[in-house]
Amino acid sequence: MNLDELTTPALVLDLGVLKRNLAMMERAIARHPGVVLRPHLKTAKSRDVAMLAAPNFGPVTVSTLAEARYFAEGGWRDQIYAVGITPQKLDAVAALNAQGADVKVITDDVEAAAAIAAHPGKIRALVEVDVGEGRGGVPPDEARAIAAALGAKLAGVFTHAGHSYGGRSIPEMAAIAELERAGVVRAADALREAGFKLEIVSLGSSPTALHAEKLDGITEIRAGVYMFGDLFQAQLGTHPEGDIAVTVLASVIGRKPARGALLLDSGALAMSKDRSTEKAPRDYGFGLVLDMDGGNTLGEPILTRVHQEHGEATPAPMLPIGTKLRVAPNHTCLTAAAFDRYHVVDGSREVIAVWDRVNGW
């Protein structure tokens, strides 16, 4: 099969780029002896990708129960479900663990921790700590109450430095990484001094995983978007600008010479409405339009407008209707979520494999 034969829009994954991005993260983690990489699969949602990112069924991170089931059934048993758990979902987690999985959950709430402790199933949990992102988690010095509520089901502490996406240089990213490390280690040390036993001290985001100067006190690091990359991550320096592994194959469906625009069949549902205007140096609109081979030969048109199924690329050459192009996404996690499979290439137009992915919750 060739990309020319595919119905558009379609999701294209370049295997060679994926492997380069995985190797880059492996080298970064190897600088920290004793620290384990627990890749986050919320972006890829694919067992075929997991075979490369977490070989030999190593530990993984997931973000939905659907992912937890899919990867557990595929052999990846050691998981962290990295979204705050609700009591209503505990039965499903316990059922997976009763079948041989080890899905750990996270919480930043005393009542939820008490529900985990009271559940008769095999469930362990980590206390989520906030080190500056301002999303989930409690301050490091407030983890004790949750740990006490979990009791024997306490597995460790957990944090995510999502605010690292605000960094604009490697020194900034390294500084945020150190704040992340110091915050979660402070929580862990305080709990241990209070008599709690911790197996896991977990942190991670792609920028901090790559640029942390030291990870003393950390047992594992989580990162996910580095595998595929996107326009935003390229501007952060998470990967080289040319190493975006996932693109959307689209077709020209309209030409508007008066405004120098092409209409593509890659709209909001295919690309998402995420853009990086406020956070990144350059505004790529809703995606960067590339040629059929993923090359930058068209004068760098961007998707300036998206409707449900229409994307408008400007300034663009007036190509024939039906011409196929590829669009690099701003936020690959949301772009990939619109599709149920990857059409895998390796530096050419030949589709060498089709890989499935799990969607939904």
N, C-alpha and C positions, 0 to 999 in steps of 0.2 A: 504494500500500500504506500501511496505517496501523499504528501500534504495536499497536492492539487486535487486529489480525489475526495477529500473530506468535505462533508456538509458543515457550513459555518453557522454560528461561531463554534469553535472547538478549542479545547485546552491542549497546548503543546508543552511537553517537558523535554528539555535537552539533557540527556543523560551525562554527557561529558561535563557540562557546567555544574550539574548537581554533584558529581563526584569531586570536582575541584572545591566546591563550597564545603562539602563534608570534610575533605582533607584539611582545609584551612582551620576548621574548628577543632579537629583532632590534634593538630599541632599546637593550637592555643591551650587546650586542656592539658596536653602532655607537659607543659611548663610547670604544672602544679602536681607533684607526685602525691598519690593517695586520693586525689579528687576524681570522682567518677562522673562521666557525662551521662545525664538522663535526658535524652533529646525529647523535646516537646513535639508531638505529632499532630497538634491541632491544625497546623497548616497543611501538611501532606495528607493526613487521613488515609494512608495507603500502606498495606503490608509490604508491597514491593519496595517502597521507599524505606520502610522500617528495616527491611533486610540489609540495606546499606548503611542506614543511620544508626541502628542498634543491632549489630550483627550478633549472632549466637543467642538471640532472644534476650538481649540485655535489658536493663531497666529503662522504662519510658514514662513520659508524662502524657496525659490525655485531658480533654476538656469537656467531654460529654460521656454519658453512660453508653451511648451507641458506640463510641470509640472504644470505651473500656471493654465491651463485649467483643467487638470485632477483633481487637488486638489480643485479648485473652484467648479467644478461640483460635487465633493464629499462632499462639505459642508465647506471646509476650505477657508473662504473668505478673512480673514485678512492675506495678504501676502506681503513679500518684495521679489521682483525679483532682486537677488543680483549679477547681472552682468551689467556692464555699458550699458545703453540703446542707441539704435540708433533711429533716427527719423522714419525710415521705420517700426519700431515695435510698434509705439505709437498707431496706429489704433487698433491693436490686443489687446493691454492692455486696451484701452478705451472701446472696445466692451465687454470685460470681466466685467469691472466695471459697464457698463450700465446694465448688467444682475444681478447686486447685489454684485459683488465682490469688494474688496478694495485692488487691487494690486498696491503697491507702487514701484517705480523704483529708480535707483541710477544713478548719473552722476558725473563726475569730469571735465566736459567740458562746457565752457560758451555757445558755439553755440548749443550744445545739450540741455542745460538748456533753452535757448531761444525758441527752438522748442517745448519743453514741455510746456512752458508758453503760447505759441501761439496756442497750440492744443485745439480745442473746446471741447474735451472730458473731462471726470472726471479722471484726473491723478494727483497724488501727487508724489513728488520726494524728495530724500535725497541727500545731498552733500557727496560724498565719500572723506574721508580724509585718507592720508597715514601717518601711525605712525611708519614706519620703515620697512615694508615688501618690498617696492620698486616695487610694481605692479601697481594697479590702485590707484587713489586718488591724492589729492593735499595736500601740507603741511598744518597743522592746521591753520596757520596764513594767508592762501590764499583762504579760503573758501568763503569770503565775496562776491567776484565777481560772483561766481556761485549762491549763495543765492539770490543776487540781480536780476540775470537773471531769476530765477525761480519765484520770486515775490510771489504771493498768493498761488502758488502751492508748496511752500517749506513745507516739512513735518518734516525735521530734518537732523541729521548728522549720518554718518555711517562709520565704519572702520572694518578692519580685520587684526589681527596680525598673518599672516601666517608664519612670521619669528619665531614664538614660536616653530616651529618644529625643530629649531636649538638648542633648550635648551636640557640640559642633566641632569638636576636635578630639584627637586621641587623649591628650591630657585631661580634658573635661570628662571623657568617658571613664578613664582610669580613676579619676577622683570620685565619680559617682559609684563606681565599682567598690572602692574602698569604704565609702559610707554604707553601702549595701552589706558588705562583708562585716564591718564592725557592728552594725546594728543587729544583725541576726545572731552573731556570735555573742554579743552582750546578752541577748535574750537567753541563749543556750547556757551561757555561764551562770546566769542568775538562777535558772531552773535547776541546774546541777548542784549549785551551792545549797539550794533548798531541798535537795534529796531526790529530785526526779531523775530518772534514767532516760537518756536520749540516744536513739540509734542514728537519727538523720538530722543533719543541719544543711538545709537545701536553699539555694538561691539561684537567680539567673535571669538574664535577658541576653539576647544575642550581642548587643554592644558591650555589656559588662563581662560576658563570658570571654570575649575576644581580647579585651583590653585590661582586665584585672592584673595588677602587678603582683599581688599575693592573695592567696586564699587560705591563710592560716585559720584553722578552726572549722573549715567547711568540709563536709563529706561528699557533696555532689553539687553539680551545676546543671541548670536546665536552660535550654535555648531551643528555638524552633524555626523562626523565619529565615535564619541564615542558610538553611538548606536550599531554598528557592530564590531568596532575595527579591527585591522590587526596587522601584525608582526611589522611594523614600530611604530604604536601607542603603542604597548605593550612595546617596548624598550624605548619609551618616558615616560612611566609610566601613560599613559592615562587610562589604565585599567590593571588588572592583566594579566599575560602572558597566562593563560588558558582561558581567557574570550574573545575569538574571536568568534563572533556569526555566521559568514558566512564562509563556506568552499566550495571548489569545489569537487564534487564527480567525480572521474576519474577511468579509468580502465587500467590495465597493457596490453599493446599491443605489447611489445617486451622485450627481455632479452638479455643483452650483458655482459656475465660473465667476459670477458677479461678486461673490464673496470669497473666492479662492478656497472653496470647501468641497470635501468629499463626504458623502454620507456612507457610513459603514454599518453592518449588522451586528456591531458590538456596542450595545448601549449599556444602560445602568445595570441591568440584570446580569450581563456578562462581565462587566468591568467593576461594578460597585460604584458608589458615589463618593468614595473617599478620595480626597486630594490633600496634598501636603503643603498648601499655601502658607499656613501659619507657622509651620514647624521646620520647613526646609528652605534652603537658599533659593531654589528654583521651583517655579510652579509648572508642573507638567500637565496641568489640567486634570483630565481623568485617565490619561495614559499617553505613552509615547508611541507613535506609529512608525513601524519599521518595515523594511521590504520583506518579501516572501522568505528570504533566507535569514531573517533576523538581523540584517545589516542596516546601517544608518545612512542610506543613500538617497532618501527622499526629501532632504532639507529639514528634517526634524519636525514634521507636523505633529501636533498634539490634539487629543480629543478635548476640544474647548467646550462642547456641550454634549450632554447625554440625555436621552429620553429612555423609556423602558427598553425598546429594542433598537433605537437609533443612536449612533455616535457620530458627531460632526468633527471632522479633522481639518484643521487649518494651521498655517497656509499649506495647501497640498497641490501637487500636480494633478491635472485632470486625467486620471487613468480610466481605462475602459470599464464599463459595468461588468461585474463578475471577477475583476482582478482581486486576487487574494493577497492580504497583507497580514502582518503580525503586530500586535499591540502589547507593549510592556506595561504591566500594571503598577499603580501607585502602592497598593496594599494587596500583596499576593494572597494573604489569608482569605480575604473576602472575595477576591476574584475567583480563586479556585473553588470556593464554596458553591458557586453556581453550577458546577459541572459534576458529573458522576464518573468520569474517567479521564485518564491522561493518554494522549497520543505521544508516544515516546520516540524521539529522534536522537541522533548522535552527531550533530554538526552538519547534517544534510537534510534533504526533504524526505528521505525515506523513513517511513514509520516502522520502527523495528519491534515495537510491542505496544499493547494497549493495557494499561494498568487501571484497576478499579480503585475507588475510594469510597469511604463511608460518610454519609451525610446525615443530617437530622440529629435528634437528641435522644 
